[in-house]
């Protein structure tokens, strides 16, 4: 038990206020009544039922404070963060509180499942710190980008001879049709991949000089490739040496055999081809890895540019100004940190909007009109020609910026129309659903068909049952291929996608399944001979990189698999069918 007592030492303000005294009947408690060790009489026991209230919802101010605590965002980005999460429907403001929507919860879960590193607050704070370091001159931009972009294990696994040969033949075919001596750079996954591509090109062209691998140590090879007077080498294979700091104006072709995730790295690479050279009107991108998805819409010209106007010259005296407020065109909220530029010919002056979206540019020339441009990373650039103000008492201009938004795309897959915009909409049989609603619809339909992962596994191991199961789902407008595409689950087996949707089973990549298979069956792989062991390893590699269709007899249609097929039919106890069935049983034995 605990007893508390207080004694008034000095009345202070209570003399004037005539405040009631502590204790009962207006009397102060006598502190002498209670001493340590005193024996107290039990009078009564009152039980109070109290519950710990849940943490309060964030409002904009408390959310910004939380971001500051973790080192995420900067003063110039807090306002765009608040507007973005509301514009995209991730949260709704209700009575001043920010409450997560169903869309926000689904997007958060998908991001956490698919991009654990990027969603980690420490990772994001570290990136912010690195960007500050670049701005302060304490870090090099190239090294920060290199640390951020590390090729995945899949990217490092593309060094497959068959793939290298097919792509190398295609490269030679394209060059022979365009300009067989046009200087070309091929960006590869790693040095071993670059060496293999170089060797295959030289083998196909019967020349040891046609292609050259260029790395930091090969200064002579780089010099020969850059020399516009030399015909050979035509092709340079590299990893990232040529992405920055190398000028080859006569370069005609850039080829991607390396997956690219960083938009910055992509633009640095294609920057190699944009150098001007006499007689060069364009350069060509040959893309085997869908790297061109990183091209921004504003990088593609939509119409011919207008002839340049003769530059205006500023007129003295420089005693004018321009005042304005910059707001979001839709939300009408102020835009902080927008760059404002006043320009006349070669003369220009820069400013920036403050926390209220307001700017003032002083010391402007006395021309009738001045060009004003406003830029912000989250918005489309705005250009206007305005009459400058003469005094601060005049009405400021209002500038409304439109947020970037890609044009909605529509695709149709087996009777399902998918609209891809800032949010994904799915439409079929006259019903229009948000993607979150479609995912729940899919879960309900799958759960009506099967009731456990074990039941799904039995169906999946039988080709006829599996095909009928998928057809039944598609008849109910549940398309697993569509879900994989929208959620970027292309490296996940369809079995795991179905189990994840229906039973919340953890997602496993095909690579995870291959690792588990190899680890638990290492002693049995070569049990029936070396050729069968090699067949198992090759099928696992194809399954990991290309999908579950390789866990079937289709895998033996390739010419290099004929000898292995014959060995399996001759030595494996149950022939080819038994071999495939056993392989699938072991691959899908792990539940995740």
Secondary structure, 3 states (H helix, E strand, C coil): CCCCCCCCCCCCCHHHHCCCCCCHHHCCCCCCCCCCCCCCCCCCCCCCCCCCCCCCCCCHHHHHHHHHHHCCCCHHHHHHHHHHHHHCCCEEEECCEEEECHHHHHHHHHHHHHCHHHHCHHHHHHHHHHHHHHHCCCCCHHHHHHHHCCCCHHHHCCCCHHHHHHHHHHHHHHHHHCCCCCCEEEECCCHHHHHHHHHHHHHHHCCCCCEEECCCCCHHHHHHHHCCCCCCCCEEEECCHHHCCCCCCCCCEEEECCCCCCHHHHHHHHCCCCCCCCCCCCCEEEECCCHHHHCCHHHCCCCCCCCCCCCCCCCCCCCEEEEEEEEECCCCCECCCCEEEEEECCEEEEEECCCCCEEEEEEECCCCCEEEEEEECCEEEEEEEECCECCCCCCCEEEEECECCCCCEEEEECCEEEEECCCEEEEECCEEEEHHHHHHHHHHHHHHHCCCHHHHHHHHHCHHHHHHHHHHHHHCCCCHHHHHHHCCCCCECHHHHHHHHHHCCCCCEHHHHHHHHHHHCCCCCCCCCHHHHHHHHHHHHHHHHHCHHHCCHHHHCCHHHHHHHHHHHHHCCCHHHHHHHHHHHHHCCCCC
